Amino acid sequence: MDEHLKIAEKYLEEAFRLLSIGDLYDAAEKIWASIWHSTIILTSRYLGLSEPPKGITWREFLTEAFIKAGLSGEEAYRLASYYIEVRKTLHGDCFYGRNYEEKEHKPLMDKAEEYINTIRKLIVSKS
């Protein structure tokens, strides 16, 4: 398994531990870290890049990576949008902005494992 995926899983595990003790802001940042690391392996594997080239948005870049990995356009766009939302709300608003809103942030945290598992399956299928 790729090192980035191992790191993503460790961050996710730590995030859930932090959630269990009520450390919401640090949990949000660990979720973001887990999403970021898992995404790096996906884009590196399917696009040969860890970030989008100049002029391409992250949403476009990730949608393309998920499509090349074998997902439908709709599913690829949904997962790319999830990445953008986690970056914006958990990393930005919650961790840096110190603003936690249960209804907004908890569902994003709960979906992190699904996102990482999807990437794991896409990576394993290419190996």
Backbone bond lengths (Angstrom), bond angles and torsions (degrees), N, CA, C in turn:
res aa  C-N    CA-C-N  psi(-1)  N-CA   C-N-CA  omega(-1)  CA-C   N-CA-C  phi
1 M - - - 1.466 - - 1.529 108.42 -
2 D 1.288 116.41 142.56 1.455 122.91 -179.37 1.534 111.53 -63.33
3 E 1.320 115.01 145.96 1.469 121.02 -179.43 1.530 112.11 -58.94
4 H 1.334 117.24 -39.12 1.466 119.47 179.41 1.532 111.36 -62.45
5 L 1.309 116.91 -36.40 1.459 120.02 179.48 1.529 110.86 -69.62
6 K 1.317 116.73 -38.60 1.471 120.20 175.84 1.527 110.43 -62.13
7 I 1.312 116.19 -43.68 1.466 120.98 179.06 1.525 109.80 -63.60
8 A 1.330 116.86 -43.36 1.467 120.94 178.76 1.520 110.71 -57.58
9 E 1.314 116.86 -43.62 1.465 120.47 -179.56 1.525 111.74 -66.05
10 K 1.328 117.03 -38.50 1.478 120.78 177.22 1.528 110.22 -64.03
11 Y 1.335 116.76 -44.19 1.463 119.97 178.48 1.529 111.20 -62.78
12 L 1.304 116.10 -40.66 1.463 119.67 179.74 1.525 110.91 -64.04
13 E 1.300 116.10 -44.30 1.470 120.98 177.24 1.532 110.62 -58.67
14 E 1.322 115.99 -45.22 1.470 120.51 179.06 1.530 110.88 -65.02
15 A 1.317 117.12 -38.04 1.470 120.51 179.09 1.522 110.85 -60.07
16 F 1.325 116.63 -45.13 1.461 119.47 -179.37 1.524 111.25 -67.86
17 R 1.331 117.34 -32.98 1.463 119.97 174.86 1.536 110.07 -64.46
18 L 1.329 115.78 -44.70 1.464 120.07 179.22 1.526 111.56 -63.63
19 L 1.317 116.51 -39.11 1.472 119.65 176.34 1.520 111.08 -60.37
20 S 1.318 116.24 -39.21 1.468 120.61 -177.21 1.526 112.65 -66.11
21 I 1.330 116.33 -22.74 1.468 118.86 178.40 1.532 112.26 -105.30
22 G 1.337 115.65 7.56 1.460 120.42 174.68 1.513 115.77 84.03
23 D 1.323 118.42 13.20 1.461 121.76 178.20 1.530 108.14 -88.84
24 L 1.316 115.02 76.78 1.466 121.75 -170.73 1.519 113.99 -67.04
25 Y 1.326 116.76 -39.38 1.460 119.68 -176.02 1.530 111.88 -69.55
26 D 1.319 116.50 -45.23 1.460 118.83 177.90 1.524 111.25 -68.84
27 A 1.320 117.14 -33.58 1.469 120.25 175.74 1.526 109.95 -62.10
28 A 1.319 116.86 -41.84 1.464 121.08 178.96 1.525 110.76 -60.49
29 E 1.314 116.92 -41.43 1.465 120.19 -179.64 1.525 111.37 -69.64
30 K 1.312 117.23 -36.11 1.473 120.39 178.06 1.534 110.34 -68.30
31 I 1.328 116.59 -36.45 1.470 119.60 175.36 1.526 108.60 -61.74
32 W 1.326 116.46 -47.58 1.458 119.84 178.87 1.535 110.17 -57.21
33 A 1.318 117.65 -45.67 1.468 121.19 -179.83 1.530 110.91 -60.10
34 S 1.320 116.55 -39.79 1.465 119.79 179.70 1.531 110.76 -66.01
35 I 1.309 116.40 -40.31 1.469 120.80 179.12 1.532 109.88 -67.05
36 W 1.310 116.34 -44.12 1.467 120.74 -178.89 1.526 111.11 -61.30
37 H 1.330 117.31 -48.99 1.466 120.36 -178.20 1.526 111.96 -63.74
38 S 1.308 117.24 -40.94 1.471 118.60 179.64 1.530 110.88 -67.43
39 T 1.316 116.50 -33.48 1.459 120.83 179.44 1.520 111.52 -68.40
40 I 1.318 117.06 -36.43 1.466 121.70 179.55 1.531 110.80 -58.12
41 I 1.326 117.07 -44.20 1.466 119.05 -179.67 1.523 110.48 -66.61
42 L 1.320 117.24 -39.02 1.468 120.22 179.03 1.524 111.32 -61.23
43 T 1.326 116.54 -52.32 1.468 119.31 -176.00 1.527 111.42 -69.05
44 S 1.310 117.29 -35.91 1.464 120.06 177.64 1.519 110.58 -64.63
45 R 1.316 115.90 -42.45 1.474 120.63 -177.31 1.525 111.48 -68.89
46 Y 1.339 117.30 -43.81 1.468 119.48 -172.45 1.529 115.10 -97.55
47 L 1.341 116.93 -21.07 1.468 119.12 -179.06 1.520 112.52 -120.58
48 G 1.328 116.62 -10.74 1.457 120.29 -179.23 1.518 114.14 75.00
49 L 1.330 116.49 14.20 1.469 121.65 -178.75 1.525 109.83 -137.72
50 S 1.326 116.31 149.58 1.459 119.54 176.78 1.526 112.59 -97.16
51 E 1.320 116.02 -8.36 1.467 120.57 176.27 1.522 108.98 -150.68
52 P 1.323 115.74 159.30 1.473 117.57 -176.51 1.525 112.79 -69.67
53 P 1.321 115.27 147.99 1.466 118.62 173.77 1.533 109.93 -66.91
54 K 1.302 115.06 159.63 1.470 120.78 179.19 1.534 109.77 -53.37
55 G 1.334 114.96 133.76 1.454 121.12 177.69 1.517 114.49 92.54
56 I 1.326 117.66 -7.72 1.467 122.40 178.13 1.531 108.40 -109.48
57 T 1.318 116.61 130.26 1.460 119.40 179.73 1.529 110.46 -76.58
58 W 1.324 115.34 159.71 1.460 119.73 175.96 1.523 110.63 -60.21
59 R 1.307 117.47 -39.43 1.473 120.24 -179.39 1.534 110.62 -61.79
60 E 1.326 116.88 -44.70 1.473 120.82 177.66 1.531 110.98 -63.58
61 F 1.306 115.13 -45.58 1.459 122.77 -178.38 1.534 110.80 -59.76
62 L 1.314 115.87 -49.00 1.468 119.52 -178.56 1.519 112.15 -70.33
63 T 1.309 117.13 -37.93 1.461 119.89 176.90 1.525 109.41 -58.47
64 E 1.314 116.56 -45.05 1.466 120.58 178.76 1.538 111.17 -61.69
65 A 1.331 116.79 -42.59 1.469 120.02 -179.64 1.524 111.08 -62.47
66 F 1.328 116.76 -44.99 1.466 119.90 179.84 1.534 111.42 -65.53
67 I 1.308 117.22 -37.28 1.470 120.24 177.65 1.532 109.75 -65.42
68 K 1.330 116.91 -45.97 1.466 119.99 178.63 1.524 111.23 -62.95
69 A 1.332 116.59 -26.47 1.465 120.85 177.98 1.526 111.67 -78.41
70 G 1.348 116.29 -10.18 1.454 119.19 175.06 1.514 116.79 115.09
71 L 1.319 117.81 3.85 1.464 119.79 179.21 1.528 111.08 -86.36
72 S 1.319 115.68 158.29 1.465 120.56 175.10 1.528 109.08 -67.26
73 G 1.316 115.64 160.21 1.459 120.05 177.64 1.511 112.59 -58.42
74 E 1.320 116.08 -40.17 1.471 120.43 -179.69 1.526 111.42 -65.64
75 E 1.323 117.31 -46.05 1.469 121.44 179.57 1.527 110.39 -66.81
76 A 1.320 116.96 -40.33 1.462 121.53 178.42 1.527 110.75 -60.74
77 Y 1.313 116.29 -44.67 1.471 120.67 179.56 1.530 110.86 -65.73
78 R 1.321 116.91 -39.31 1.474 121.12 178.43 1.527 110.85 -60.90
79 L 1.321 116.81 -45.60 1.466 120.24 -179.42 1.524 111.71 -70.15
80 A 1.321 117.35 -37.88 1.467 120.30 175.93 1.524 110.36 -62.90
81 S 1.314 116.57 -39.26 1.470 121.17 178.50 1.521 111.15 -67.92
82 Y 1.320 117.17 -35.26 1.465 120.82 175.67 1.533 109.63 -60.95
83 Y 1.326 117.23 -46.04 1.461 121.74 178.17 1.532 110.20 -55.47
84 I 1.328 116.35 -48.03 1.470 121.29 -179.16 1.524 110.40 -61.45
85 E 1.322 117.22 -42.64 1.465 121.68 -179.05 1.529 111.27 -65.72
86 V 1.316 117.52 -41.09 1.471 120.82 178.15 1.523 109.81 -64.28
87 R 1.314 116.14 -44.89 1.471 119.62 179.09 1.522 110.78 -59.51
88 K 1.313 115.47 -45.77 1.466 120.56 -176.47 1.534 111.89 -70.93
89 T 1.308 117.09 -48.03 1.469 118.44 -170.99 1.522 114.46 -92.60
90 L 1.328 118.10 -45.00 1.465 117.94 -179.17 1.520 111.62 -77.68
91 H 1.317 116.76 -46.36 1.460 120.88 -179.94 1.530 110.78 -73.03
92 G 1.313 115.98 -48.72 1.467 120.29 -175.74 1.519 114.20 -81.57
93 D 1.313 116.24 -71.25 1.466 120.72 -174.17 1.525 113.20 -63.42
94 C 1.325 116.28 -44.96 1.461 119.52 -173.86 1.534 111.29 -80.03
95 F 1.317 117.71 -58.44 1.468 119.55 -175.80 1.525 111.73 -70.08
96 Y 1.319 117.23 -56.17 1.462 119.12 -177.33 1.516 112.61 -78.37
97 G 1.310 117.31 -36.40 1.455 120.54 -179.32 1.520 114.33 -83.47
98 R 1.342 116.18 -10.02 1.474 121.93 -179.87 1.523 111.24 54.64
99 N 1.327 114.13 42.99 1.455 120.47 179.77 1.528 108.41 -127.14
100 Y 1.325 116.64 106.08 1.459 120.98 178.41 1.519 108.93 -108.85
101 E 1.319 115.03 123.16 1.460 121.05 175.88 1.524 107.19 -122.22
102 E 1.297 115.79 111.56 1.465 122.69 -174.71 1.535 112.87 -48.29
103 K 1.324 116.89 -49.54 1.468 120.68 -176.74 1.524 112.66 -65.28
104 E 1.313 117.22 -29.95 1.462 121.54 -178.72 1.529 112.31 -87.79
105 H 1.317 116.49 -42.32 1.452 120.45 -169.21 1.522 114.94 -94.09
106 K 1.292 118.80 -35.86 1.467 121.69 -177.09 1.534 111.90 -60.85
107 P 1.329 120.17 -44.57 1.472 118.68 178.00 1.532 113.18 -59.30
108 L 1.321 117.34 -35.26 1.465 120.37 177.43 1.525 110.67 -66.96
109 M 1.317 116.21 -39.29 1.461 120.49 177.52 1.528 110.49 -64.66
110 D 1.314 115.36 -42.05 1.466 120.21 -177.95 1.527 112.62 -65.37
111 K 1.330 118.18 -27.34 1.468 121.82 -177.72 1.529 113.31 -85.85
112 A 1.326 117.16 -7.72 1.471 120.05 -175.78 1.526 112.15 -59.98
113 E 1.298 117.25 -42.87 1.466 120.07 -178.40 1.533 110.90 -63.01
114 E 1.323 116.63 -39.92 1.468 120.93 177.64 1.538 110.54 -61.41
115 Y 1.327 116.47 -44.25 1.468 121.52 179.97 1.529 110.22 -60.01
116 I 1.329 116.16 -49.23 1.465 120.71 -178.28 1.534 110.85 -65.57
117 N 1.314 117.02 -40.19 1.469 119.96 177.76 1.522 111.72 -63.46
118 T 1.319 116.76 -37.46 1.464 120.69 176.85 1.523 109.87 -61.73
119 I 1.314 116.31 -46.44 1.463 120.24 179.48 1.530 110.16 -64.00
120 R 1.321 117.35 -41.94 1.464 120.35 178.42 1.536 110.19 -56.29
121 K 1.328 116.91 -46.50 1.467 120.53 -179.98 1.528 111.48 -63.21
122 L 1.326 116.79 -39.47 1.467 120.37 -179.82 1.524 111.14 -68.53
123 I 1.302 116.99 -34.63 1.467 121.68 179.71 1.525 109.38 -72.70
124 V 1.326 116.61 -45.40 1.471 120.49 -179.46 1.519 110.44 -62.81
125 S 1.335 116.96 -38.12 1.477 119.63 -178.37 1.536 111.49 -66.43
126 K 1.324 117.46 -23.78 1.460 120.21 179.97 1.524 112.21 -88.61
127 S 1.314 116.92 -18.40 1.479 120.42 -177.13 1.503 113.30 -69.00
